[in-house]
Amino acid sequence: MVSAENDPRRAGTIWALNLDEPVPAITPLVAVSFRRLDLDLVPALVSTMGRDASAEILQRLETGRHCYTAWVGDQLASYGWVSFDAEYIGELNLRIRLLPGEVYIWDCATIPEFRRNHLYSGLLSHVIRELRTAGFCRAWIGADMDNKPSQQGIARAGFQHVGDLIVARVLAMRQVWVQGQPDMPDQIVAEARRAFLNDRDKIWKTAASSAGAVLQRDLKS
């Protein structure tokens, strides 16, 4: 039997931003307006996420999540969701738990025809300003390990790469842990473990059926 740490795979990247820190100003390469999703805009998001997403979108809004959107003219070009207490990361069977003042940004996407215009980083920059004004202190976000455009957009918006989620499979179980970046202070890596692993160094989870575990479903931005 292969031991849990003999075949580790990097499942995703973890990023954080302290909202009292200065961040770069992002100017998208196309004229854009940003709006927080309200009920009037739900049909546009449904047409983007798919007709089957209608009930899920309404459920998210009813349970206190926020969705922020970027528009080029009258077309929805990019969106991202924000949670304020806890959120289930289905692909990894993890639940991120947030302290008061923290948020988790997730399920972000840019429509293919609008990619490569810095819309994703521009949307994140707008969300950061909104959250800072509302008094929040830290934002977490994640990205698929292979999604380099998403990671570039996250970094462009001022987030720091705290570490990676590592997954090792043993039969029907997976061991998950956070491996901090070499230049990250121990304290922020410990905070990532607190949020994503409930203050444990490693956790065991039932193996997911999907072979390609990802931290969030960011599309290329």
C-alpha positions in Angstrom: 0.0 0.0 0.0 1.3 3.5 -0.9 1.6 5.8 2.1 -0.4 9.0 2.3 2.5 11.2 1.5 4.3 9.2 -1.2 2.0 10.4 -4.0 0.8 13.9 -3.1 -0.9 16.1 -5.6 -1.4 19.8 -5.5 -5.1 20.4 -5.7 -5.3 24.1 -5.6 -3.7 27.4 -4.5 -4.8 29.5 -1.5 -4.5 33.3 -1.6 -5.3 36.0 1.1 -5.5 39.7 1.3 -5.6 41.8 4.4 -8.1 44.5 3.4 -6.3 47.3 5.3 -3.3 46.9 3.0 -2.9 49.0 -0.1 -3.7 47.3 -3.4 -3.0 48.2 -7.0 -5.6 50.1 -9.0 -6.8 47.8 -11.8 -8.0 49.4 -15.1 -9.6 46.8 -17.4 -8.8 47.0 -21.1 -12.4 47.6 -22.0 -15.0 50.0 -20.6 -16.8 48.2 -17.8 -19.3 48.8 -15.0 -19.6 46.8 -11.8 -22.8 45.9 -10.0 -23.8 43.7 -7.1 -26.3 41.2 -8.2 -30.0 41.9 -7.3 -33.1 40.1 -8.4 -33.4 42.2 -11.6 -30.0 40.8 -12.8 -30.6 37.2 -11.9 -31.9 36.2 -15.5 -28.6 37.5 -17.0 -26.6 35.3 -14.6 -28.9 32.3 -15.2 -28.3 32.6 -18.9 -24.5 32.6 -18.2 -24.4 29.9 -15.5 -27.0 27.7 -17.2 -30.8 27.3 -16.8 -30.3 24.6 -14.2 -28.5 27.2 -12.0 -31.6 29.4 -11.3 -32.6 27.7 -8.1 -29.0 27.6 -6.9 -28.5 31.3 -7.5 -31.7 32.2 -5.6 -30.7 29.9 -2.7 -27.3 31.5 -2.5 -28.8 35.0 -2.4 -31.4 34.0 0.2 -28.7 32.5 2.5 -26.7 35.7 2.5 -24.1 35.2 -0.2 -23.3 38.2 -2.4 -22.6 38.1 -6.1 -20.7 40.8 -7.9 -20.8 41.3 -11.6 -18.9 43.1 -14.4 -20.7 44.4 -17.4 -19.4 45.5 -20.8 -22.3 47.5 -22.2 -25.4 45.5 -21.5 -23.5 42.1 -21.5 -22.6 40.3 -18.3 -18.8 39.7 -18.7 -17.6 38.4 -15.4 -18.9 37.4 -11.9 -17.8 36.2 -8.5 -19.5 35.1 -5.3 -18.7 36.1 -1.7 -19.5 34.2 1.5 -19.3 35.6 5.0 -19.4 32.7 7.5 -18.7 29.3 6.0 -18.7 27.8 2.5 -18.6 24.2 1.2 -15.9 23.5 -1.3 -17.6 20.6 -3.0 -14.7 19.5 -5.2 -12.5 18.8 -2.1 -15.2 17.9 0.4 -14.0 20.7 2.6 -15.8 23.5 4.4 -14.0 26.8 4.9 -15.0 28.4 8.2 -14.5 32.2 8.5 -13.9 34.4 11.5 -16.0 37.6 11.9 -14.6 40.1 9.4 -13.4 37.5 6.9 -14.8 36.6 3.6 -14.3 33.9 1.0 -14.5 34.8 -2.7 -15.4 31.8 -4.9 -17.1 30.5 -8.1 -15.7 33.3 -10.3 -15.8 33.2 -14.0 -15.2 35.4 -17.0 -17.2 34.9 -20.2 -14.8 33.5 -22.9 -15.2 36.4 -25.3 -14.2 38.9 -22.6 -11.1 37.2 -21.3 -7.6 38.8 -21.5 -9.1 42.2 -20.6 -8.2 42.2 -16.9 -11.9 42.0 -16.1 -11.4 39.3 -13.4 -8.7 41.3 -11.6 -10.8 44.5 -12.1 -13.8 42.8 -10.6 -11.8 41.5 -7.6 -10.4 45.1 -7.1 -14.0 46.4 -7.0 -15.1 43.7 -4.5 -12.1 44.5 -2.3 -13.1 48.2 -2.2 -16.7 47.3 -1.3 -15.6 44.9 1.4 -13.1 47.4 2.9 -15.8 50.1 3.0 -18.1 47.6 4.8 -15.5 47.0 7.5 -14.2 43.5 6.6 -10.6 42.8 7.4 -9.5 39.8 5.3 -10.4 38.0 2.0 -9.6 34.5 1.1 -9.7 33.1 -2.5 -8.5 29.9 -4.2 -7.8 28.7 -7.7 -7.2 25.5 -9.6 -3.5 24.7 -9.6 -3.5 24.5 -13.4 -5.5 27.7 -14.0 -2.6 30.1 -14.5 -4.7 33.0 -15.9 -6.9 32.9 -12.8 -3.9 32.9 -10.5 -2.4 35.9 -12.5 -5.6 37.8 -12.1 -5.7 37.1 -8.3 -2.1 38.3 -7.9 -2.7 41.3 -10.1 -5.5 42.3 -7.7 -3.1 42.3 -4.8 -3.7 38.9 -3.2 -0.7 37.0 -1.7 -0.2 33.3 -2.5 -0.3 31.8 1.0 0.1 28.1 0.1 -1.2 25.1 -1.7 -3.8 22.5 -0.8 -2.1 19.1 -1.1 -4.1 15.9 -1.5 -2.8 12.3 -1.1 -5.0 9.3 -1.8 -4.9 6.1 0.2 -7.5 3.6 -1.0 -10.9 5.2 -0.4 -9.5 8.0 1.7 -7.7 11.3 1.0 -5.4 13.2 3.3 -5.4 16.9 2.8 -3.0 19.5 4.2 -1.9 23.1 3.5 1.7 23.6 2.4 2.8 27.2 2.9 4.8 29.2 0.4 8.4 29.5 1.5 8.2 33.3 1.9 5.0 33.4 3.8 5.0 34.1 7.6 4.1 31.1 9.7 1.2 33.1 11.2 -0.7 33.5 7.9 -0.1 29.9 6.9 -1.5 28.9 10.3 -4.5 31.1 9.6 -5.0 29.2 6.3 -5.0 25.9 8.1 -7.5 27.3 10.6 -9.8 28.4 7.9 -9.5 25.5 5.5 -8.7 22.6 7.8 -10.4 23.7 11.0 -7.1 24.4 12.8 -5.6 20.9 12.0 -2.4 20.2 10.3 -3.9 17.4 8.2 -7.4 15.9 7.8 -8.8 12.7 6.3 -11.7 12.8 3.9 -13.6 10.3 1.8 -12.2 10.3 -1.7 -14.1 12.3 -4.2 -15.2 10.5 -7.4 -13.8 13.3 -9.5 -10.1 12.7 -10.5 -9.5 16.4 -11.1 -10.1 18.0 -7.7 -10.0 21.8 -7.8 -10.3 24.5 -5.2 -12.9 26.5 -7.0 -14.5 26.6 -10.5 -12.7 29.7 -11.7 -12.8 29.8 -15.5 -9.8 31.4 -17.3 -10.0 35.1 -16.9 
